Amino acid sequence: MGATLSLKGKSIAITGASGTMGRALMIELAKSGASIIALTTSPNAKFQTIEVDESEVVPIEVWTWQLGKETEFCDRIKNVDILILNHGINVLGERDSQSIYKSYEVNTFSVFRWIDLFLATLGDSPNIASKEIWVNTSEAEVNPAFSPLYELSKRAIGDLITLRRLDAPCQIRKLILGPFKSDLNPYGVMSSSFVAWAIVALAKLNVKDIIVTINPITFVAYPIKELCRSLYFRLFLRRH
């Protein structure tokens, strides 16, 4: 950790905005004074203004995007300070080829394309020091989620982020979240509002890996895993 992070006045775009965590995060970020952009793949998703308190209502800008067409937002993403990659899919017990491709396309490759797109815009940015990416990888990086394809695809993007962090010109934070109630996980035990509050609070403290879970094993297993993968990548991969 270093200096604290201020979100006031920051332009923050969040994917998966129409989902449970997306909506909860938008509320918490708006309370911190951020300008919110909702990124959604659902053309029929409804977004209302966010009531920060009784006297202040924050409008939401909405961008509708499609998988595989992330580059269409190349020009607009230049003006975003923080990109939060929160979209995902859980096919639960399915194991057919279509479910495999879909899990990796949504949870891994699409997320990585957004990261590449955002990083590619930083070369000419005068505000590179204020730019950040937050990625919801889930504690499935180190613990079973009782959904094998979800675990595999989330671990894949988790490792790719660890790799990309080695040369990234801006901060990339991971959100390692435990089970919270949502459409993807109706059996979650934490509330989305609490998890969103904790994410924002820890981000303000400049925590790089934001762990919010009830499972104490994650707090031990994740740092060990992250350190080992980072060292492995440094040893056997060359910097270009």
Backbone as CSV, one residue per row, in Angstrom:
resi,resn,N_x,N_y,N_z,CA_x,CA_y,CA_z,C_x,C_y,C_z
1,MET,0.832,-1.193,0.000,0.000,0.000,0.000,0.867,1.244,0.000
2,GLY,0.350,2.328,-0.607,1.049,3.595,-0.590,0.076,4.676,-0.207
3,ALA,0.082,5.776,-0.964,-0.860,6.850,-0.717,-2.282,6.369,-0.971
4,THR,-3.222,6.977,-0.290,-4.614,6.587,-0.471,-5.117,7.020,-1.844
5,LEU,-6.159,6.362,-2.308,-6.731,6.623,-3.630,-8.009,7.443,-3.479
6,SER,-8.088,8.529,-4.211,-9.303,9.342,-4.226,-10.102,9.014,-5.484
7,LEU,-11.393,8.774,-5.317,-12.264,8.462,-6.442,-13.098,9.659,-6.871
8,LYS,-13.038,10.725,-6.123,-13.848,11.908,-6.403,-13.462,12.509,-7.753
9,GLY,-14.461,12.678,-8.593,-14.224,13.269,-9.906,-13.693,12.321,-10.948
10,LYS,-13.420,11.067,-10.572,-12.886,10.087,-11.527,-13.995,9.562,-12.437
11,SER,-13.634,9.334,-13.702,-14.549,8.697,-14.646,-14.327,7.185,-14.558
12,ILE,-15.350,6.450,-14.137,-15.212,5.005,-13.910,-16.220,4.246,-14.765
13,ALA,-15.716,3.371,-15.623,-16.559,2.523,-16.463,-16.542,1.116,-15.905
14,ILE,-17.707,0.481,-15.831,-17.793,-0.849,-15.241,-18.602,-1.783,-16.128
15,THR,-17.993,-2.913,-16.483,-18.706,-3.931,-17.261,-19.532,-4.787,-16.303
16,GLY,-20.493,-5.503,-16.870,-21.378,-6.287,-16.010,-22.224,-5.383,-15.136
17,ALA,-22.486,-4.171,-15.652,-23.160,-3.157,-14.846,-24.606,-3.515,-14.514
18,SER,-25.228,-4.351,-15.336,-26.628,-4.693,-15.081,-26.777,-5.835,-14.084
19,GLY,-25.652,-6.439,-13.684,-25.690,-7.534,-12.721,-25.740,-7.045,-11.286
20,THR,-25.863,-7.973,-10.364,-25.993,-7.646,-8.948,-24.796,-6.864,-8.427
21,MET,-23.582,-7.355,-8.675,-22.397,-6.675,-8.179,-22.164,-5.365,-8.918
22,GLY,-22.454,-5.352,-10.210,-22.274,-4.136,-10.982,-23.105,-2.991,-10.422
23,ARG,-24.356,-3.262,-10.139,-25.240,-2.219,-9.615,-24.801,-1.781,-8.222
24,ALA,-24.383,-2.735,-7.394,-23.933,-2.395,-6.039,-22.668,-1.552,-6.083
25,LEU,-21.749,-1.884,-6.981,-20.515,-1.111,-7.115,-20.781,0.305,-7.615
26,MET,-21.698,0.450,-8.542,-21.999,1.773,-9.065,-22.512,2.693,-7.971
27,ILE,-23.323,2.162,-7.070,-23.844,2.959,-5.956,-22.707,3.421,-5.052
28,GLU,-21.813,2.489,-4.683,-20.708,2.831,-3.777,-19.735,3.816,-4.429
29,LEU,-19.466,3.628,-5.715,-18.550,4.524,-6.418,-19.145,5.921,-6.551
30,ALA,-20.453,5.978,-6.800,-21.122,7.276,-6.902,-21.085,8.007,-5.565
31,LYS,-21.210,7.270,-4.474,-21.137,7.873,-3.143,-19.768,8.495,-2.896
32,SER,-18.757,7.978,-3.587,-17.395,8.499,-3.432,-17.098,9.642,-4.391
33,GLY,-18.118,10.062,-5.151,-17.951,11.209,-6.028,-17.490,10.893,-7.427
34,ALA,-17.537,9.619,-7.821,-17.100,9.230,-9.166,-18.202,9.466,-10.195
35,SER,-17.783,9.643,-11.441,-18.706,9.726,-12.569,-18.817,8.332,-13.173
36,ILE,-20.038,7.807,-13.270,-20.242,6.393,-13.597,-20.655,6.180,-15.051
37,ILE,-19.989,5.179,-15.679,-20.366,4.717,-17.017,-20.713,3.239,-16.901
38,ALA,-21.943,2.884,-17.232,-22.393,1.496,-17.167,-22.172,0.827,-18.517
39,LEU,-21.340,-0.207,-18.533,-21.098,-0.992,-19.741,-21.899,-2.278,-19.649
40,THR,-22.776,-2.516,-20.596,-23.633,-3.691,-20.532,-23.788,-4.337,-21.902
41,THR,-23.919,-5.653,-21.910,-24.190,-6.388,-23.154,-25.692,-6.628,-23.315
42,SER,-26.477,-6.152,-22.365,-27.932,-6.334,-22.406,-28.596,-5.084,-22.958
43,PRO,-29.062,-5.114,-24.197,-29.661,-3.917,-24.801,-30.923,-3.456,-24.093
44,ASN,-31.563,-4.352,-23.357,-32.810,-4.006,-22.679,-32.615,-3.669,-21.196
45,ALA,-31.358,-3.609,-20.762,-31.087,-3.305,-19.355,-31.531,-1.883,-19.034
46,LYS,-32.152,-1.705,-17.882,-32.643,-0.401,-17.459,-31.740,0.149,-16.353
47,PHE,-31.290,1.369,-16.524,-30.469,2.025,-15.519,-31.124,3.336,-15.116
48,GLN,-31.203,3.540,-13.832,-31.768,4.773,-13.318,-30.654,5.607,-12.692
49,THR,-30.973,6.832,-12.362,-29.999,7.653,-11.655,-29.748,7.076,-10.273
50,ILE,-28.585,7.356,-9.712,-28.222,6.845,-8.399,-28.434,7.933,-7.354
51,GLU,-29.199,7.605,-6.332,-29.422,8.549,-5.252,-28.316,8.387,-4.212
52,VAL,-27.378,9.326,-4.197,-26.285,9.287,-3.236,-26.804,9.640,-1.850
53,ASP,-27.628,10.650,-1.793,-28.334,11.004,-0.560,-29.617,11.717,-0.973
54,GLU,-30.322,12.263,-0.006,-31.611,12.877,-0.297,-31.495,14.118,-1.179
55,SER,-30.313,14.727,-1.196,-30.152,15.979,-1.932,-29.344,15.843,-3.220
56,GLU,-28.804,14.648,-3.490,-27.940,14.486,-4.660,-28.301,13.247,-5.455
57,VAL,-28.510,13.432,-6.748,-28.812,12.326,-7.661,-27.747,12.311,-8.753
58,VAL,-27.117,11.153,-8.962,-26.028,11.027,-9.932,-26.528,10.323,-11.192
59,PRO,-26.373,10.941,-12.365,-26.787,10.285,-13.609,-25.804,9.194,-14.017
60,ILE,-26.276,8.232,-14.782,-25.439,7.140,-15.263,-25.383,7.190,-16.780
61,GLU,-24.177,7.200,-17.332,-23.997,7.098,-18.775,-23.950,5.619,-19.140
62,VAL,-24.627,5.210,-20.185,-24.724,3.787,-20.547,-24.099,3.538,-21.910
63,TRP,-23.182,2.555,-21.955,-22.603,2.085,-23.216,-22.994,0.621,-23.400
64,THR,-23.593,0.291,-24.530,-23.933,-1.098,-24.834,-22.854,-1.671,-25.753
65,TRP,-22.311,-2.816,-25.355,-21.226,-3.413,-26.130,-21.530,-4.878,-26.440
66,GLN,-20.753,-5.471,-27.337,-20.917,-6.869,-27.726,-19.604,-7.609,-27.574
67,LEU,-19.670,-8.874,-27.181,-18.479,-9.710,-27.072,-17.765,-9.770,-28.424
68,GLY,-16.456,-9.599,-28.401,-15.662,-9.657,-29.609,-15.558,-8.329,-30.331
69,LYS,-16.320,-7.325,-29.871,-16.299,-6.016,-30.521,-15.852,-4.930,-29.532
70,GLU,-14.979,-5.313,-28.627,-14.500,-4.370,-27.619,-13.759,-3.176,-28.236
71,THR,-13.077,-3.404,-29.358,-12.279,-2.338,-29.970,-13.127,-1.177,-30.487
72,GLU,-14.439,-1.366,-30.595,-15.315,-0.283,-31.035,-15.297,0.890,-30.048
73,PHE,-14.813,0.627,-28.825,-14.805,1.657,-27.791,-13.415,2.259,-27.590
74,CYS,-12.549,2.047,-28.553,-11.168,2.535,-28.442,-11.102,4.031,-28.169
75,ASP,-11.865,4.824,-28.889,-11.827,6.276,-28.730,-12.454,6.721,-27.415
76,ARG,-13.571,6.096,-27.056,-14.280,6.529,-25.848,-13.556,6.123,-24.571
77,ILE,-12.858,4.983,-24.609,-12.209,4.477,-23.394,-11.023,5.347,-22.986
78,LYS,-10.541,6.181,-23.913,-9.402,7.057,-23.614,-9.708,8.030,-22.480
79,ASN,-10.971,8.387,-22.341,-11.367,9.376,-21.347,-11.757,8.761,-20.007
80,VAL,-11.622,7.445,-19.897,-11.961,6.746,-18.650,-10.730,6.686,-17.750
81,ASP,-10.914,6.995,-16.471,-9.812,6.928,-15.510,-9.635,5.521,-14.946
82,ILE,-10.751,4.883,-14.601,-10.698,3.539,-14.022,-11.662,2.632,-14.770
83,LEU,-11.157,1.517,-15.267,-11.981,0.514,-15.942,-12.142,-0.677,-15.012
84,ILE,-13.384,-0.979,-14.654,-13.661,-2.124,-13.781,-14.266,-3.233,-14.629
85,LEU,-13.570,-4.369,-14.706,-14.020,-5.513,-15.502,-14.704,-6.502,-14.584
86,ASN,-16.020,-6.454,-14.614,-16.836,-7.181,-13.652,-17.762,-8.197,-14.304
87,HIS,-17.764,-8.262,-15.639,-18.693,-9.171,-16.307,-18.212,-10.621,-16.201
88,GLY,-19.144,-11.542,-16.254,-18.776,-12.955,-16.164,-19.980,-13.848,-16.382
89,ILE,-19.701,-15.135,-16.476,-20.766,-16.112,-16.681,-20.430,-17.370,-15.886
90,ASN,-21.453,-18.047,-15.423,-21.277,-19.303,-14.693,-22.227,-20.335,-15.276
91,VAL,-21.688,-21.328,-15.983,-22.523,-22.346,-16.626,-22.827,-23.503,-15.673
92,LEU,-22.378,-23.340,-14.418,-22.647,-24.329,-13.353,-22.146,-25.716,-13.755
93,GLY,-23.031,-26.695,-13.866,-22.582,-28.069,-14.076,-22.421,-28.485,-15.523
94,GLU,-22.623,-27.578,-16.470,-22.510,-27.930,-17.890,-21.055,-28.236,-18.254
95,ARG,-20.862,-29.176,-19.206,-19.504,-29.526,-19.621,-19.376,-29.787,-21.120
96,ASP,-20.359,-29.364,-21.896,-20.294,-29.535,-23.348,-19.356,-28.495,-23.956
97,SER,-18.998,-28.688,-25.204,-18.043,-27.804,-25.877,-18.522,-26.359,-25.917
98,GLN,-19.801,-26.161,-26.167,-20.332,-24.803,-26.239,-20.146,-24.081,-24.903
99,SER,-20.380,-24.782,-23.803,-20.219,-24.178,-22.477,-18.757,-23.859,-22.189
100,ILE,-17.859,-24.716,-22.673,-16.420,-24.471,-22.490,-16.008,-23.199,-23.226
101,TYR,-16.382,-23.107,-24.512,-16.030,-21.928,-25.295,-16.640,-20.662,-24.699
102,LYS,-17.890,-20.748,-24.282,-18.585,-19.579,-23.754,-17.945,-19.103,-22.456
103,SER,-17.570,-20.038,-21.578,-16.952,-19.676,-20.305,-15.646,-18.935,-20.525
104,TYR,-14.806,-19.455,-21.413,-13.515,-18.820,-21.659,-13.667,-17.503,-22.431
105,GLU,-14.609,-17.444,-23.356,-14.808,-16.224,-24.132,-15.243,-15.069,-23.225
106,VAL,-16.184,-15.330,-22.317,-16.706,-14.275,-21.449,-15.761,-13.982,-20.293
107,ASN,-15.351,-15.026,-19.571,-14.592,-14.838,-18.334,-13.101,-14.563,-18.551
108,THR,-12.574,-14.991,-19.683,-11.128,-14.864,-19.911,-10.791,-13.936,-21.069
109,PHE,-11.166,-14.311,-22.280,-10.687,-13.598,-23.465,-11.281,-12.202,-23.605
110,SER,-12.565,-12.060,-23.325,-13.177,-10.741,-23.408,-12.553,-9.785,-22.388
111,VAL,-12.342,-10.275,-21.181,-11.706,-9.455,-20.144,-10.309,-9.024,-20.586
112,PHE,-9.562,-9.969,-21.147,-8.194,-9.653,-21.577,-8.176,-8.660,-22.730
113,ARG,-9.172,-8.752,-23.628,-9.250,-7.784,-24.726,-9.513,-6.372,-24.198
114,TRP,-10.366,-6.254,-23.197,-10.629,-4.952,-22.585,-9.356,-4.396,-21.940
115,ILE,-8.603,-5.269,-21.281,-7.339,-4.831,-20.663,-6.380,-4.323,-21.727
116,ASP,-6.212,-5.085,-22.798,-5.322,-4.673,-23.891,-5.769,-3.343,-24.496
117,LEU,-7.072,-3.197,-24.690,-7.618,-1.982,-25.278,-7.321,-0.769,-24.392
118,PHE,-7.548,-0.921,-23.098,-7.323,0.187,-22.169,-5.838,0.548,-22.097
119,LEU,-4.982,-0.461,-22.003,-3.549,-0.205,-21.909,-3.003,0.449,-23.175
120,ALA,-3.590,0.099,-24.318,-3.125,0.655,-25.592,-3.403,2.150,-25.690
121,THR,-4.352,2.659,-24.898,-4.690,4.083,-24.953,-3.802,4.925,-24.039
122,LEU,-2.950,4.296,-23.243,-2.199,5.033,-22.227,-0.959,5.735,-22.753
123,GLY,-0.472,5.313,-23.907,0.763,5.885,-24.422,0.715,7.386,-24.607
124,ASP,-0.442,7.900,-25.036,-0.578,9.327,-25.294,-1.309,10.065,-24.174
125,SER,-1.587,9.368,-23.099,-2.368,9.980,-22.032,-1.491,10.805,-21.093
126,PRO,-1.868,12.072,-20.858,-1.109,12.895,-19.910,-1.444,12.552,-18.458
127,ASN,-2.504,11.738,-18.282,-2.962,11.391,-16.925,-2.722,9.923,-16.594
128,ILE,-1.643,9.367,-17.126,-1.400,7.931,-16.967,-1.285,7.522,-15.499
129,ALA,-0.806,8.410,-14.650,-0.629,8.078,-13.233,-1.959,7.844,-12.533
130,SER,-3.034,8.391,-13.078,-4.350,8.244,-12.443,-5.172,7.112,-13.046
131,LYS,-4.618,6.436,-14.052,-5.356,5.367,-14.727,-5.232,4.044,-13.966
132,GLU,-6.329,3.285,-13.933,-6.318,1.992,-13.260,-7.269,1.019,-13.948
133,ILE,-7.002,-0.278,-13.722,-7.914,-1.351,-14.123,-8.191,-2.201,-12.887
134,TRP,-9.462,-2.495,-12.633,-9.834,-3.427,-11.575,-10.499,-4.631,-12.242
135,VAL,-10.108,-5.832,-11.853,-10.672,-7.040,-12.467,-11.234,-7.974,-11.406
136,ASN,-12.484,-8.328,-11.564,-13.135,-9.281,-10.662,-12.772,-10.694,-11.118
137,THR,-11.767,-11.286,-10.455,-11.347,-12.644,-10.832,-11.975,-13.714,-9.955
138,SER,-12.426,-13.353,-8.748,-13.082,-14.285,-7.833,-12.062,-15.121,-7.063
139,GLU,-12.468,-15.591,-5.883,-11.585,-16.459,-5.120,-11.510,-17.858,-5.728
140,ALA,-12.210,-18.052,-6.843,-12.070,-19.298,-7.600,-10.651,-19.460,-8.127
141,GLU,-9.862,-18.386,-8.071,-8.439,-18.482,-8.443,-7.720,-19.513,-7.580
142,VAL,-8.152,-19.639,-6.335,-7.438,-20.536,-5.415,-8.340,-21.536,-4.700
143,ASN,-9.654,-21.347,-4.769,-10.588,-22.233,-4.065,-11.627,-22.801,-5.023
144,PRO,-12.177,-23.959,-4.717,-13.239,-24.509,-5.561,-14.498,-23.664,-5.481
145,ALA,-15.169,-23.515,-6.622,-16.432,-22.778,-6.666,-17.583,-23.723,-7.000
146,PHE,-17.278,-25.027,-7.012,-18.259,-26.068,-7.329,-18.883,-25.836,-8.701
147,SER,-18.083,-25.269,-9.582,-18.448,-25.032,-10.975,-17.151,-25.048,-11.775
148,PRO,-16.702,-26.227,-12.208,-15.369,-26.380,-12.802,-15.023,-25.417,-13.925
149,LEU,-15.935,-25.168,-14.866,-15.608,-24.275,-15.974,-15.466,-22.833,-15.506
150,TYR,-16.217,-22.450,-14.509,-16.070,-21.116,-13.919,-14.692,-21.002,-13.285
151,GLU,-14.297,-22.029,-12.543,-12.977,-22.021,-11.898,-11.857,-21.946,-12.932
152,LEU,-11.928,-22.779,-13.954,-10.862,-22.830,-14.963,-10.706,-21.503,-15.689
153,SER,-11.815,-20.913,-16.103,-11.757,-19.660,-16.854,-11.329,-18.494,-15.977
154,LYS,-11.746,-18.488,-14.720,-11.342,-17.424,-13.799,-9.864,-17.559,-13.415
155,ARG,-9.385,-18.781,-13.258,-7.964,-18.979,-12.960,-7.108,-18.559,-14.147
156,ALA,-7.626,-18.796,-15.351,-6.882,-18.410,-16.552,-6.715,-16.895,-16.621
157,ILE,-7.799,-16.137,-16.419,-7.672,-14.680,-16.478,-6.863,-14.174,-15.288
158,GLY,-6.965,-14.841,-14.154,-6.160,-14.452,-13.000,-4.677,-14.550,-13.293
159,ASP,-4.255,-15.639,-13.914,-2.842,-15.819,-14.269,-2.406,-14.836,-15.354
160,LEU,-3.278,-14.564,-16.308,-2.937,-13.613,-17.367,-2.752,-12.207,-16.807
161,ILE,-3.545,-11.856,-15.815,-3.388,-10.542,-15.184,-2.076,-10.485,-14.414
162,THR,-1.754,-11.556,-13.708,-0.471,-11.621,-13.001,0.677,-11.416,-13.975
163,LEU,0.572,-12.013,-15.140,1.580,-11.846,-16.188,1.604,-10.418,-16.717
164,ARG,0.466,-9.870,-17.030,0.387,-8.531,-17.611,0.854,-7.460,-16.614
165,ARG,0.671,-7.712,-15.335,1.107,-6.762,-14.309,2.617,-6.503,-14.352
166,LEU,3.383,-7.462,-14.830,4.836,-7.328,-14.828,5.300,-6.132,-15.644
167,ASP,4.556,-5.788,-16.697,4.970,-4.696,-17.587,3.916,-3.606,-17.738
168,ALA,2.833,-3.703,-16.992,1.738,-2.747,-17.163,2.149,-1.337,-16.743
169,PRO,1.789,-0.327,-17.527,2.152,1.050,-17.191,1.234,1.686,-16.149
170,CYS,0.185,0.977,-15.762,-0.722,1.524,-14.755,-1.077,0.431,-13.746
171,GLN,-1.745,0.834,-12.698,-2.145,-0.101,-11.649,-3.234,-1.044,-12.153
172,ILE,-3.054,-2.342,-11.906,-4.101,-3.330,-12.184,-4.419,-4.029,-10.868
173,ARG,-5.617,-3.817,-10.382,-6.033,-4.433,-9.125,-6.892,-5.659,-9.406
174,LYS,-6.780,-6.644,-8.534,-7.660,-7.805,-8.612,-8.690,-7.742,-7.487
175,LEU,-9.918,-8.139,-7.809,-10.975,-8.258,-6.822,-11.208,-9.748,-6.601
176,ILE,-10.731,-10.259,-5.476,-10.851,-11.685,-5.170,-12.014,-11.833,-4.211
177,LEU,-13.175,-12.142,-4.762,-14.410,-12.099,-3.989,-14.935,-13.483,-3.650
178,GLY,-15.420,-13.610,-2.433,-16.054,-14.839,-1.991,-17.510,-14.874,-2.434
179,PRO,-18.264,-15.863,-1.972,-19.654,-16.047,-2.432,-20.601,-14.967,-1.912
180,PHE,-21.159,-14.210,-2.832,-22.190,-13.234,-2.482,-23.442,-13.541,-3.294
181,LYS,-24.593,-13.169,-2.784,-25.853,-13.481,-3.448,-25.972,-12.722,-4.765
182,SER,-26.227,-13.460,-5.849,-26.400,-12.858,-7.168,-27.100,-13.855,-8.076
183,ASP,-27.377,-13.431,-9.297,-27.990,-14.347,-10.264,-27.040,-15.488,-10.606
184,LEU,-25.719,-15.211,-10.577,-24.730,-16.252,-10.859,-24.589,-17.220,-9.694
185,ASN,-24.840,-16.731,-8.489,-24.660,-17.557,-7.302,-25.783,-17.288,-6.302
186,PRO,-26.929,-17.971,-6.463,-28.059,-17.753,-5.549,-27.791,-18.279,-4.145
187,TYR,-26.689,-19.020,-3.981,-26.373,-19.596,-2.671,-25.331,-18.775,-1.909
188,GLY,-24.983,-17.606,-2.437,-23.997,-16.765,-1.784,-24.428,-16.360,-0.383
189,VAL,-23.455,-16.160,0.486,-23.766,-15.853,1.891,-23.526,-14.388,2.235
190,MET,-22.767,-13.656,1.400,-22.533,-12.241,1.661,-23.494,-11.397,0.823
191,SER,-23.812,-10.214,1.295,-24.659,-9.315,0.523,-23.801,-8.538,-0.468
192,SER,-24.346,-8.253,-1.629,-23.602,-7.524,-2.656,-23.261,-6.109,-2.184
193,SER,-24.146,-5.504,-1.408,-23.894,-4.143,-0.926,-22.692,-4.099,0.011
194,PHE,-22.570,-5.120,0.875,-21.412,-5.171,1.775,-20.125,-5.391,0.985
195,VAL,-20.155,-6.316,0.029,-18.962,-6.610,-0.772,-18.533,-5.372,-1.549
196,ALA,-19.495,-4.668,-2.154,-19.172,-3.454,-2.915,-18.570,-2.387,-2.003
197,TRP,-19.143,-2.223,-0.817,-18.605,-1.251,0.147,-17.162,-1.606,0.502
198,ALA,-16.893,-2.892,0.758,-15.551,-3.337,1.142,-14.557,-3.126,-0.001
199,ILE,-14.980,-3.409,-1.230,-14.102,-3.213,-2.390,-13.660,-1.755,-2.483
200,VAL,-14.613,-0.851,-2.414,-14.306,0.572,-2.546,-13.449,1.052,-1.380
201,ALA,-13.768,0.588,-0.175,-12.998,0.995,1.007,-11.547,0.541,0.899
202,LEU,-11.316,-0.691,0.461,-9.952,-1.209,0.337,-9.206,-0.564,-0.828
203,ALA,-9.933,-0.257,-1.899,-9.302,0.434,-3.037,-8.817,1.813,-2.606
204,LYS,-9.597,2.493,-1.784,-9.200,3.816,-1.295,-7.938,3.735,-0.443
205,LEU,-7.733,2.575,0.198,-6.513,2.362,0.975,-5.355,1.922,0.082
206,ASN,-5.618,1.852,-1.222,-4.617,1.495,-2.227,-4.166,0.036,-2.134
207,VAL,-5.087,-0.842,-1.762,-4.792,-2.271,-1.708,-4.780,-2.824,-3.134
208,LYS,-3.727,-3.515,-3.487,-3.568,-4.024,-4.853,-4.439,-5.243,-5.115
209,ASP,-4.440,-6.190,-4.174,-5.269,-7.384,-4.289,-6.357,-7.305,-3.232
210,ILE,-7.563,-7.024,-3.659,-8.681,-6.773,-2.751,-9.428,-8.075,-2.499
211,ILE,-9.253,-8.622,-1.314,-9.884,-9.889,-0.943,-11.061,-9.609,-0.028
212,VAL,-12.252,-10.051,-0.453,-13.460,-9.917,0.369,-14.139,-11.277,0.405
213,THR,-14.015,-11.956,1.507,-14.561,-13.306,1.625,-14.715,-13.692,3.084
214,ILE,-15.496,-14.736,3.318,-15.633,-15.274,4.669,-14.707,-16.473,4.875
215,ASN,-14.007,-16.860,3.811,-13.143,-18.037,3.860,-11.718,-17.625,4.247
216,PRO,-11.254,-17.963,5.440,-9.912,-17.549,5.871,-8.790,-18.169,5.042
217,ILE,-9.051,-19.300,4.396,-8.025,-19.965,3.584,-7.570,-19.060,2.438
218,THR,-8.499,-18.295,1.884,-8.176,-17.427,0.754,-7.119,-16.402,1.114
219,PHE,-7.167,-15.878,2.330,-6.223,-14.841,2.756,-4.793,-15.382,2.858
220,VAL,-4.668,-16.704,2.971,-3.350,-17.337,3.032,-2.958,-17.894,1.670
221,ALA,-3.894,-18.603,1.038,-3.589,-19.286,-0.218,-3.358,-18.329,-1.378
222,TYR,-4.147,-17.264,-1.466,-4.012,-16.378,-2.613,-2.653,-15.676,-2.669
223,PRO,-2.191,-15.031,-1.606,-0.875,-14.367,-1.695,0.262,-15.311,-2.058
224,ILE,0.199,-16.542,-1.545,1.233,-17.526,-1.871,1.169,-17.876,-3.359
225,LYS,-0.031,-18.124,-3.834,-0.222,-18.452,-5.245,0.245,-17.314,-6.138
226,GLU,-0.116,-16.077,-5.788,0.224,-14.923,-6.605,1.736,-14.706,-6.655
227,LEU,2.394,-14.861,-5.516,3.844,-14.703,-5.463,4.545,-15.762,-6.309
228,CYS,4.115,-17.001,-6.193,4.748,-18.097,-6.937,4.557,-17.933,-8.444
229,ARG,3.347,-17.553,-8.874,3.099,-17.374,-10.307,3.898,-16.195,-10.861
230,SER,3.973,-15.112,-10.095,4.721,-13.949,-10.533,6.203,-14.265,-10.694
231,LEU,6.772,-14.972,-9.724,8.180,-15.357,-9.805,8.425,-16.293,-10.979
232,TYR,7.515,-17.226,-11.195,7.633,-18.173,-12.306,7.642,-17.434,-13.648
233,PHE,6.729,-16.470,-13.805,6.669,-15.709,-15.050,7.930,-14.876,-15.250
234,ARG,8.445,-14.287,-14.177,9.650,-13.469,-14.283,10.869,-14.304,-14.687
235,LEU,10.900,-15.523,-14.188,12.045,-16.374,-14.458,12.075,-16.922,-15.877
236,PHE,10.921,-17.252,-16.425,10.896,-17.990,-17.687,10.304,-17.230,-18.870
237,LEU,9.949,-15.958,-18.680,9.445,-15.160,-19.784,10.318,-13.919,-19.961
238,ARG,10.540,-13.517,-21.201,11.375,-12.359,-21.484,10.521,-11.111,-21.669
239,ARG,11.060,-9.995,-21.235,10.382,-8.708,-21.422,10.754,-8.151,-22.791
240,HIS,9.766,-7.666,-23.536,10.023,-7.097,-24.877,9.981,-5.580,-24.801
